[in-house]
Amino acid sequence: MKRLYKSTKVVYDAHLKEYQVYYKNWFIWRYDSCYKFDDQTTKYPVHYSSEETAKERAIYRAKSMLNSVEVWRGTQYWRTE
């Protein structure tokens, strides 16, 4: 089985109050997702969570991306219809 991602990282952005998840296959880091948090209120827990929860979710996402593998791949070179 072939792994889909070679390395991942989580970046903390204090200005935007979010944790950003990046992955790298060859030489370029690519953006995957972000987890925003709000330190004043958590009225909207779906979009904003506490800082600890956002950090844990971002790290969990980065770790799970490293375990992503390609299970099967098929191609059809010549179509016989």
N, C-alpha and C positions, 0 to 999 in steps of 0.2 A: 504494500500500500504506500502511496506517495503522499507525503505531507504537503499541505497547501501553502503554509506560511513558514518561512525560515526563522523569523524573529518578530517579536511584538514589543511595544513599550506603551507606558501610560504617562502622559504629560499633564501636569497641574497648571492651569491658567488662573492666576489670582484675579486678574482684571475681569474676566468673563464669568468667574466662579463656576468652573467646570473642569472635569477630568476628561482628557481626550485620549482615545486609543488609536495607535498607529501600528501598521505592520510593514515588514520589509521582505521582499522576495529576493531581489538581486542587489541593487545599489541605491534604490530610491525608497524613502519612507512615504507611505500612502496613508491618508486619513481613513479611518473606519467609522468611528462613532464617538459621541461625547455624552457625558453624564453630568447634568447641571445640578447645582445645589443652591439652597438659599439658607443663610444662617439666621435670618430674622424670623421668618414664619414658614410653616409647612402646611399652608392652607391647601395647596395643590400637590399632593404626594405623587401623582402620576408623572407630572412634569418636573417638579422640583422635590428633592429629598434633602436629608441632612448631609453634611459634609462626609461623615463617616460612611454612610450608606452609599453615597455616590462613589467614594473611593473604592469600597469593597466591590461594587458592581463593575467598575471599570477594570479592576485587577482580575476579577473572575472572567470577564469577557476576553481579556488579553490572554489569560491562561488557557481558556477553552479554544481560542483560535490556534494555539500551538498544537492542540490535539486533533485538529481537523485534518482528516485524510480523505483522499479520493479512493472510493471503494471500487468503482467500476467505470470504465470508459469504453465506448463503442463508436466505431465509424463505419460508414457504408461508402466504399470507394466506387463500386459499380452498381448502379441500380438496375435490376432486371424486372421490369414491369411491362 
